[in-house]
Amino acid sequence: MQDLLKRFLQAVLLITISVPFCAGEEKPASGSASAAAGSSVSGATMKVEGDAALNPALLGILVMKGVLTKAEANALQNAPSASGVPQLLNLLKEKGVVTDADLVQVNLATAVPANAVLQTTSSNNTQAATPPAPSQEPAVVPAVTPLRVLPIDLPKQGGMIPDIKLGSGGNMKIYGFLKATAVSDTASSGGATFGSNDFPLPLLLGGDTGPTSDPQFHIKARAFRIGSQYEWVPKNSSITLTGRVEGDFEADYTDVNNRNISSARSSQFGVRLAYMRLDTKLGTLPWFAEFGQDWLLFSSTLPNLFETTGLALGMGALWERSPLFKTGVQFHSGDLKVQPEFAIVLPVAGTSTLTVDQRARFGDRAGAESNQPALESRLVFQFPLSHHWKAVAPAQVIFSGHHARLNDIIPHAPQAATSVTCTAFPCTVTTFYNPNVPNIGFSTANKILNAPNCATVSGICNLEQLFPKGAQRDYPQNVWTAEIQLPTPWVTFDAKFYRGDDMRFFFGGQFNDAYSSLHGLFEVGSGVSFSGRTILFGCAGGTTAGRPAATIDCQGTPVLASNLQPIGGSGGFAEMSFPLSRIFHANPEGYNGGWVLHTTYATDRANYADASHANHLGRTDLDTVALNYRLNKWVSFVHEASYIVTFTANNHSASGAITPEYLPFAGGVTRQAHNWRNEFGPVFTF
């Protein structure tokens, strides 16, 4: 269907540019009718009779085919004659209906002046002249387009060429890719949980790697991705309705009885995107509203990496997909497009202390229990760097921000004992063990004296008695980014910088979230929230001097919950992509028309003073070089080589002393670890 429509549009362009019908044109004499009917465009003669106007009948055909709207056709018809054809060509290019390569194939825009009228040979044959030969400009290999998961190009009503027409009247287009890769790593992230991934994570994350750095080899095919775009065209309406559903098989491995032994090759399907979108105009300004799961607004710029199972997780990309309601409006000034956007988003903490059962049942709770949505905004500036460059995408400058509050709740309950000393046998006291839920509630081991918020007659309380209704603490989650995308014919430069607090859910800040900070209070006990987070409690005047064991005197100061301090961090990446085939003037249709070289440096860092209270990871850097070869429009081969290095965060004591931190690795301890990673394989796109 696409080829048929393209050939149809090329024919329409040929006629539109070459043979406009003018009111003053003479009809051929009857004696030469057959000759006129058999004349081709290449045998046409040119006669200058003023400016050439677009043919209303041809504009009507484009409206009937859904290529133009009635409003666009009317605007073109009313445009000055000299600018009608250029405006039509620009409009078709904006819609993605034709490309520069298509126009080169037609190649009549430069052959015919805007004020010329072409006539087929008639009986009068007055002042006939042969048109100059078309100037054949060679097609060029496109420049590298930045990886834009949130483009600002507006969908056009009826602009999608469907693969399937639905019975409901909608259109559907299917897309996706199959990818199989072989992977070699010289080190793993360590431990029983993170020690055998087929995608990279920061090193030193999970624990020791055994007597070696735990080098590994993987072959994976679970990167198969499939998606579908939808479009509905309401009659007599200016609203454009579109939607998208996308998923892949990079989700959980299965544990069912018929596949638990073979679970290594039985990864499950997971939803990536699922949203619907409405586009219309507020006056003359394009406006949209979107509902569903999509990329968060700070995900605008991403590195063009071959490894997509874990796209630079903890290594400087900062991205996420999540349910949201989003809206935006677009302003135009010449070629400059400015699009502010705003979204309310599901707040998520990505809490590290949730049990496996909790995560499987509801995913997260600290975000939802804040009882308020996360807020995001984005401002995009899009403009061409040069009007003389061919097949080069426009540049973008982007700023974005995110804010949410997260809440941890401790119920009024004592924690179950985790250890006990039996004084009689057989021992009838049991200790807490339930891997499905945290040991929630307050610790009760300490006696607390002289705390004004103790309500017992004796004046002696344990921590549970001090908080008869339980307790809760909330904390902020803030992120901002600055991003730039600069495509040129020779190199495409993308860069992103971010800074924020509690970026664990967004794969930043070395996966740290928050820690309990007493800010000088004397610790008297702790509580565990529904999410499994430990929250400390203390009083300003606390002391154990002269008191029995497990007894704390607060000396008239109240017992308070500590603050939950979000762990800060920053990072980003810079990438340069070189269209080698274009640089060396390869034939776009030849076998050497698809060579591209990507080079990337990325880094993700936690504030060392904060991270010393958490997982002790301070920084991970990623250096990557990838060579892409496109065999044809369906098949590409990629080899990506990466160097990954992780550093520990130095310890910062309350007195200000800084000491190095060592973590287990390769049977010893270290302050840094590195991994050489190679990944190679084909990608089949459909």
C-alpha positions in Angstrom: 0.0 0.0 0.0 2.8 2.4 0.9 4.5 1.9 -2.5 1.2 2.4 -4.4 0.4 5.6 -2.5 3.9 6.9 -3.1 3.7 6.2 -6.8 0.3 7.9 -6.8 1.6 11.0 -5.0 4.7 11.2 -7.3 2.3 11.2 -10.3 0.2 13.9 -8.6 3.3 16.0 -7.9 4.4 15.6 -11.5 1.1 16.8 -12.8 0.8 19.6 -10.2 4.2 21.0 -11.0 4.3 20.4 -14.7 0.8 20.8 -16.2 -1.4 23.3 -14.3 -4.6 24.2 -16.1 -5.0 27.9 -16.8 -8.2 29.8 -17.6 -6.6 31.4 -20.7 -5.2 28.2 -22.2 -6.2 27.3 -25.8 -7.7 23.9 -26.6 -5.9 21.8 -29.2 -7.5 21.7 -32.6 -9.5 18.7 -33.5 -7.0 17.7 -36.1 -4.3 17.4 -33.6 -6.3 15.9 -30.8 -4.7 12.5 -31.0 -1.2 14.0 -31.1 -2.0 16.1 -28.0 -3.5 13.1 -26.2 -0.4 11.1 -26.9 2.0 13.8 -25.8 4.1 13.1 -22.7 5.4 15.5 -20.1 8.9 15.0 -21.4 7.8 16.1 -24.8 5.9 19.2 -23.5 6.6 22.7 -24.6 6.9 25.6 -22.2 5.2 29.0 -22.6 5.6 31.7 -20.0 2.2 33.2 -19.3 2.5 34.4 -15.7 2.4 32.5 -12.4 1.2 28.9 -12.3 -1.6 28.1 -9.9 -2.4 24.8 -8.2 -5.2 22.9 -9.8 -8.3 22.7 -7.6 -9.2 19.3 -8.9 -5.8 17.8 -7.9 -6.1 19.4 -4.5 -9.5 17.7 -4.2 -8.0 14.4 -5.0 -5.4 14.9 -2.2 -8.3 15.7 0.2 -10.2 12.7 -0.9 -7.2 10.4 -0.3 -6.8 11.9 3.2 -3.4 13.5 2.4 -4.7 17.0 3.0 -7.5 18.4 5.1 -10.1 20.8 3.6 -8.6 23.7 5.5 -5.1 23.0 4.1 -6.4 22.6 0.6 -8.3 26.0 0.8 -5.2 27.7 2.2 -3.1 26.3 -0.7 -5.8 27.4 -3.3 -5.8 30.9 -1.9 -2.0 31.2 -1.7 -0.2 33.4 -4.2 0.5 31.4 -7.4 4.2 31.6 -7.1 4.3 30.1 -3.6 1.6 27.4 -4.1 3.8 24.6 -5.2 6.6 25.1 -2.7 4.0 25.3 0.1 2.4 22.0 -1.1 5.8 20.3 -1.2 6.8 21.5 2.3 3.4 20.4 3.6 3.8 16.9 2.2 7.3 16.6 3.6 6.1 17.7 7.1 3.4 15.0 7.0 6.0 12.4 6.1 4.2 11.5 2.9 7.1 12.3 0.7 10.8 12.6 1.3 13.7 14.6 -0.2 14.6 11.4 -2.1 11.1 11.2 -3.6 11.3 14.8 -4.8 14.6 14.1 -6.4 13.0 11.2 -8.3 10.2 13.6 -9.5 12.8 16.3 -10.0 10.6 18.9 -11.7 10.5 21.5 -9.0 13.9 22.9 -10.1 13.2 22.2 -13.8 10.1 24.4 -14.1 10.2 28.1 -12.9 7.4 29.1 -10.6 6.0 31.6 -13.2 6.0 29.1 -16.2 3.0 27.3 -17.7 3.6 24.0 -19.5 1.5 23.3 -22.5 1.3 20.2 -24.6 2.0 20.7 -28.3 -1.1 22.2 -30.0 -2.0 23.1 -33.5 -1.0 26.7 -32.9 2.4 25.7 -31.4 3.0 29.4 -30.8 6.6 30.3 -29.5 7.1 26.7 -28.5 10.4 25.9 -26.8 11.9 22.7 -25.3 12.3 22.8 -21.5 15.8 22.5 -20.1 16.9 19.0 -19.0 16.2 18.4 -15.4 19.2 18.9 -13.1 19.6 15.5 -11.5 20.8 16.1 -7.9 22.1 12.8 -6.4 20.2 11.4 -3.4 22.1 11.5 -0.1 22.4 9.2 2.8 20.3 10.6 5.7 22.1 12.1 8.7 21.8 10.3 12.0 18.5 11.2 13.6 18.5 11.5 17.4 16.7 8.8 19.4 13.5 10.7 20.2 10.9 8.7 22.1 8.8 11.9 22.6 8.7 13.7 19.2 6.7 16.8 18.8 5.6 16.2 15.2 1.8 16.5 15.1 -0.3 13.5 13.8 -2.5 14.4 10.8 -6.0 13.2 10.5 -6.0 10.3 8.0 -2.3 10.6 7.7 -1.5 7.0 8.7 -1.2 4.3 6.0 -2.8 1.3 7.7 -1.8 -2.4 7.5 -5.2 -3.4 8.8 -8.6 -1.7 8.7 -10.6 -2.5 11.8 -14.3 -3.2 11.9 -14.9 -0.3 14.2 -13.7 2.0 11.5 -10.2 2.5 12.9 -6.9 1.8 11.2 -4.0 -0.2 12.6 -0.3 -0.3 11.7 2.0 -3.0 13.1 5.7 -2.5 13.7 8.5 -4.0 15.7 11.8 -5.8 15.6 13.5 -9.1 16.3 17.0 -9.0 17.8 19.3 -11.8 18.8 22.7 -11.0 20.4 25.7 -12.7 21.8 27.2 -11.0 24.9 30.5 -11.3 26.7 31.2 -9.6 30.1 34.5 -9.7 32.0 32.8 -9.1 35.3 29.4 -9.3 37.0 27.5 -7.1 39.5 28.0 -9.7 42.2 25.9 -11.6 44.6 23.1 -14.1 44.3 20.5 -11.6 43.0 22.5 -9.3 40.6 25.3 -11.7 39.7 23.9 -13.2 36.4 22.2 -10.6 34.2 22.3 -10.5 30.4 22.3 -6.7 30.6 24.8 -4.4 32.4 24.3 -2.9 35.9 26.7 -1.0 38.1 29.4 -3.3 39.5 29.8 -3.9 43.3 26.0 -3.8 43.6 25.1 -7.2 44.8 28.1 -8.5 46.8 31.1 -10.7 46.2 31.7 -12.3 42.8 33.6 -15.3 44.1 37.2 -16.1 43.5 37.2 -14.3 40.1 35.4 -11.2 38.7 32.8 -13.7 37.4 33.1 -13.3 33.6 30.0 -14.5 31.7 28.7 -15.3 28.3 25.0 -14.9 27.2 23.0 -15.3 24.0 19.6 -13.7 24.2 16.6 -13.3 21.9 14.1 -11.9 24.4 14.5 -8.4 23.0 11.7 -9.2 20.5 9.5 -6.1 20.4 6.1 -5.6 18.8 3.8 -2.6 18.7 0.7 -1.3 16.9 -0.4 2.2 16.1 -4.1 3.1 15.9 -6.0 5.9 14.2 -9.7 6.8 14.1 -11.0 9.4 11.7 -14.3 10.8 13.0 -16.6 12.2 10.3 -17.1 16.0 10.2 -14.6 16.5 13.1 -11.4 18.4 13.5 -10.2 15.9 16.2 -7.4 13.4 15.4 -7.6 10.3 17.5 -4.5 8.1 17.7 -3.2 5.4 20.1 -0.3 3.0 20.6 0.3 -0.3 22.3 3.8 -1.7 22.6 5.4 -4.6 24.5 8.4 -7.0 24.5 9.5 -10.2 26.1 12.0 -8.7 28.4 9.8 -9.1 31.5 10.0 -11.7 34.3 11.2 -15.2 33.9 8.6 -17.8 34.5 8.4 -20.4 37.4 5.4 -22.5 36.2 5.9 -26.3 36.4 6.2 -26.9 32.6 8.9 -24.2 32.2 10.6 -23.8 35.5 13.6 -25.9 34.5 13.8 -24.1 31.2 13.0 -20.6 32.6 16.3 -19.2 31.1 14.7 -19.2 27.7 11.1 -18.4 28.8 11.0 -14.7 29.6 7.5 -13.2 29.7 5.7 -10.5 27.8 5.5 -7.1 29.3 3.7 -3.8 28.3 6.0 -0.9 27.5 3.5 1.7 26.1 -0.3 1.8 26.1 -2.0 5.2 25.5 -4.6 7.1 23.5 -4.2 10.7 22.3 -6.5 13.4 21.1 -5.3 16.2 18.8 -7.1 19.3 17.7 -6.6 23.1 17.6 -7.4 25.8 20.2 -8.0 28.6 17.7 -4.9 28.3 15.5 -2.7 26.5 18.1 -2.3 22.8 17.9 -3.3 21.2 21.3 -3.2 17.6 22.5 -4.2 15.4 25.5 -2.9 12.0 26.1 -3.9 9.3 28.6 -2.2 6.0 29.4 1.4 4.7 29.8 4.1 6.6 28.0 7.7 7.8 28.4 8.0 10.3 31.3 8.8 13.8 30.2 12.5 13.8 31.2 13.1 10.8 28.9 13.2 13.0 25.8 16.9 12.4 25.0 18.3 8.8 25.2 21.6 7.3 24.1 21.5 5.3 20.8 22.8 2.1 22.4 22.4 -1.4 21.0 21.8 -2.9 24.5 18.1 -2.2 25.2 17.2 -4.8 27.9 18.7 -2.4 30.4 19.4 0.9 28.6 22.3 2.4 30.6 20.7 1.5 33.9 22.6 3.4 36.6 24.9 4.8 34.0 23.6 8.2 33.0 20.5 7.8 30.8 17.7 8.6 33.3 14.4 7.4 31.8 11.2 5.7 32.7 7.7 4.8 31.4 4.7 5.2 33.7 0.9 5.9 33.6 0.1 9.5 33.1 -2.3 12.2 31.9 -0.5 14.6 29.6 -1.3 17.8 27.7 0.5 20.3 25.6 0.2 23.1 23.1 2.5 24.0 20.2 3.6 27.5 19.1 5.1 28.3 15.7 7.2 31.1 14.5 8.6 30.3 11.0 10.6 27.1 11.4 10.8 27.4 15.1 8.4 25.2 17.1 8.0 25.7 20.8 6.0 23.1 22.8 5.3 23.3 26.5 3.8 20.1 28.1 2.4 19.3 31.5 1.6 15.9 33.0 0.2 14.3 36.2 1.9 11.0 36.8 1.6 8.0 39.0 4.1 8.7 41.9 6.5 5.7 42.4 9.3 5.3 44.9 10.8 2.1 43.6 11.4 1.2 47.2 14.3 -1.3 47.6 12.9 -2.8 50.8 9.7 -4.2 49.4 9.5 -8.0 49.5 9.2 -10.1 46.3 5.5 -10.8 47.2 4.7 -7.1 47.7 6.3 -6.1 44.4 4.4 -8.9 42.6 1.1 -7.8 44.1 1.1 -4.0 43.8 4.5 -2.8 42.6 5.0 0.1 45.0 3.0 1.8 47.8 5.0 4.8 49.2 4.1 6.9 46.1 0.4 6.1 46.1 0.2 6.6 49.9 1.3 10.2 49.5 -2.2 10.8 48.2 -1.1 13.2 45.5 0.1 12.8 41.9 3.6 13.4 40.7 3.9 16.5 38.5 6.0 16.9 35.4 6.6 19.5 32.8 8.7 19.8 29.6 9.6 22.7 27.3 10.9 21.8 23.8 12.4 24.1 21.2 12.7 22.6 17.7 14.4 24.3 14.8 16.5 23.5 11.7 20.2 24.3 12.1 20.4 25.0 8.3 18.0 25.1 5.4 20.7 24.0 3.0 21.3 20.6 4.6 19.4 17.7 3.0 18.0 14.8 4.9 18.9 16.2 8.3 16.4 16.3 11.2 15.8 19.5 13.1 17.6 20.3 16.3 16.0 20.3 19.7 16.7 22.0 23.0 14.7 20.6 26.0 14.2 21.4 29.6 12.1 19.2 32.0 11.3 18.8 35.6 9.6 16.2 37.9 8.2 16.5 41.5 6.5 14.0 43.8 6.1 13.3 47.5 6.5 9.8 48.9 5.1 8.5 52.2 6.1 5.7 54.5 3.6 4.5 57.2 4.4 2.6 60.4 1.3 1.0 61.9 0.7 0.9 65.7 2.1 -2.6 66.4 5.2 -4.1 68.1 7.8 -5.8 65.9 7.9 -9.5 66.3 11.0 -10.8 68.0 13.7 -11.9 65.6 15.7 -13.7 68.3 15.0 -15.1 71.7 16.8 -16.7 74.6 14.8 -19.7 76.0 14.9 -20.2 79.8 12.8 -23.4 79.7 12.8 -26.4 77.4 11.2 -27.3 75.2 11.3 -23.7 73.9 7.8 -22.6 73.0 8.7 -19.0 71.8 8.8 -18.5 68.0 10.6 -15.8 66.2 9.5 -13.8 63.2 10.0 -15.3 59.7 7.8 -14.4 56.8 9.5 -13.7 53.5 6.2 -12.3 52.0 5.9 -9.2 54.4 8.3 -7.0 56.3 8.5 -7.2 60.1 6.3 -4.0 60.5 5.8 -2.0 63.7 7.9 -0.5 66.4 10.9 -2.0 68.3 10.1 -2.5 72.0 13.4 -3.5 73.5 14.3 -0.2 75.0 12.7 1.5 78.0 12.4 5.3 77.5 12.3 7.7 80.5 11.2 11.3 81.0 9.8 11.8 77.5 6.9 14.3 77.7 5.0 12.5 75.0 4.9 9.3 77.2 1.4 9.0 78.5 1.8 6.0 81.0 1.3 6.6 84.7 4.8 5.3 85.4 6.4 7.7 82.9 8.2 4.8 81.3 7.3 3.9 77.7 8.6 1.8 74.9 8.5 3.1 71.4 5.2 1.5 70.5 3.5 3.2 73.5 4.8 6.6 72.5 3.0 6.4 69.1 -0.4 4.9 69.9 -1.7 5.6 66.4 1.5 4.7 64.5 3.7 7.2 62.6 4.4 8.3 59.1 7.1 10.3 57.3 7.2 11.7 53.8 9.9 13.1 51.7 10.3 14.8 48.3 11.4 13.4 44.9 12.7 16.1 42.6 14.5 15.9 39.2 15.4 18.4 36.5 17.1 18.0 33.2 18.7 20.0 30.4 19.0 18.3 27.0 20.3 19.1 23.5 20.1 17.3 20.1 22.1 18.7 17.3 22.0 16.8 14.0 24.3 17.8 11.2 25.3 16.1 7.9 28.6 15.0 9.4 27.9 14.2 13.0 24.9 14.2 15.3 25.6 15.4 18.9 23.2 14.5 21.7 23.8 15.5 25.4 21.8 15.3 28.6 22.4 16.5 32.2 20.3 15.8 35.2 20.2 16.4 38.9 17.8 15.3 41.5 16.9 13.4 44.7 15.7 9.8 45.1 16.2 8.8 41.4 16.1 5.0 42.0 12.8 4.5 40.1 14.4 6.4 37.2 17.6 4.2 37.2 19.7 7.1 38.5 21.6 8.1 41.7 23.3 4.6 41.7 19.9 3.1 42.7 19.8 4.8 46.1 16.5 6.2 47.4 16.4 7.7 50.9 17.9 7.1 54.4 16.8 7.9 58.0 18.6 10.9 59.3 18.3 11.8 63.1 20.0 15.2 62.6 21.6 15.0 66.1 18.9 13.2 68.0 19.9 10.4 70.4 18.6 7.1 68.9 16.0 5.4 71.1 14.6 2.8 68.7 13.3 2.2 65.2 10.1 1.3 63.3 9.6 -0.6 60.0 7.0 0.8 57.5 4.6 -1.1 55.3 7.2 -0.8 52.6 9.9 -2.4 54.8 11.8 0.8 55.3 13.5 1.3 58.7 12.8 4.7 60.3 14.9 5.7 63.3 13.4 7.6 66.4 15.3 9.7 68.9 15.2 12.5 71.4 17.5 15.6 71.7 18.5 15.1 75.4 18.8 11.3 75.4 21.5 9.6 77.5 22.2 6.2 78.9 24.6 7.4 81.6 23.7 6.0 85.0 20.8 4.0 83.7 20.3 0.2 83.5 20.9 -1.6 80.2 18.4 -0.9 77.5 17.2 2.2 79.3 17.4 5.7 77.8 16.6 8.9 79.7 15.3 11.7 77.3 15.6 14.3 80.1 12.4 16.1 79.3 12.7 16.1 75.5 10.1 14.4 73.2 10.8 11.4 71.1 10.5 12.2 67.4 10.7 10.4 64.2 13.8 11.0 62.1 13.7 12.7 58.7 13.8 10.6 55.6 16.6 12.2 53.6 16.4 11.6 49.8 19.8 10.7 48.4 20.9 13.2 45.8 22.7 12.6 42.6 23.5 13.8 39.1 24.7 12.5 35.8 24.1 12.5 32.0 25.7 11.5 28.8 27.2 12.9 25.6 27.0 11.0 22.3 28.4 11.6 18.8 27.0 9.6 15.9 28.8 9.7 12.5 27.0 8.7 9.3 30.0 7.1 7.7 28.2 6.3 4.5 27.2 9.9 4.0 30.7 11.2 5.0 32.3 9.0 2.3 29.6 9.7 -0.3 28.3 6.2 -0.6 25.4 5.3 -2.8 22.2 5.4 -0.6 20.8 2.4 -2.4 24.1 0.4 -2.4 25.4 -2.1 0.0 27.6 0.5 1.7 24.8 3.0 2.3 24.1 2.1 5.9 27.3 2.5 8.0 27.0 4.5 11.2 29.4 4.9 14.1 28.1 5.8 17.6 30.4 6.9 20.5 29.0 7.5 23.9 30.3 8.6 27.3 27.8 8.5 30.2 28.0 8.8 34.0 25.7 8.5 37.0 26.7 9.7 40.4 25.3 9.7 43.9 26.2 12.3 46.5 29.0 10.5 48.4 27.9 11.9 51.8 24.4 10.5 51.2 25.4 7.2 49.6 27.6 6.3 52.6 24.3 5.8 54.5 22.9 3.5 51.7 24.5 1.1 49.2 27.9 2.8 49.2 28.0 3.1 45.4 29.3 6.5 44.4 29.7 6.6 40.6 29.5 4.4 37.5 30.9 5.5 34.1 30.1 4.0 30.7 32.2 4.4 27.6 30.7 2.8 24.4 31.6 2.5 20.7 29.1 0.9 18.4 29.4 0.2 14.7 26.1 -0.3 12.8 25.8 -1.8 9.3 22.4 -1.6 7.6 22.2 -4.3 5.0 18.8 -3.1 3.7 15.7 -1.4 5.2 14.9 -4.6 7.2 18.2 -6.0 8.4 21.1 -4.4 10.4 24.1 -5.8 12.1 25.7 -4.1 15.2 28.8 -4.6 17.3 28.9 -2.6 20.5 32.0 -2.5 22.8 31.6 -1.0 26.3 33.9 -0.2 29.2 32.1 0.0 32.6 33.7 1.2 35.8 32.1 1.6 39.3 33.6 3.5 42.3 32.6 3.3 45.9 31.4 6.4 47.9 33.7 7.5 50.6 32.4 7.5 54.2 31.5 10.8 55.8 31.2 10.8 59.6 29.3 13.3 61.7 32.6 14.9 62.7 33.5 15.5 59.1 36.1 12.8 58.7 36.3 11.1 55.3 37.4 7.5 55.0 37.5 5.2 52.0 34.9 2.5 51.6 35.7 -1.0 50.4 33.2 -3.5 49.0 33.7 -7.2 48.2 34.8 -8.2 44.7 36.7 -11.2 43.3 37.3 -12.8 46.7 38.8 -9.6 48.2 37.7 -5.9 48.7 38.1 -3.0 46.4 37.2 0.7 45.8 36.5 0.2 42.1 35.7 -2.5 39.6 35.5 -2.6 35.8 33.9 -4.7 33.1 34.7 -5.0 29.4 31.5 -5.8 27.5 31.0 -6.9 23.9 27.6 -7.4 22.2 27.0 -8.4 18.6 24.0 -9.4 16.6 21.4 -8.7 13.9 18.2 -6.7 14.1 15.3 -7.5 11.9 12.9 -4.6 11.6 9.3 -4.8 10.4 
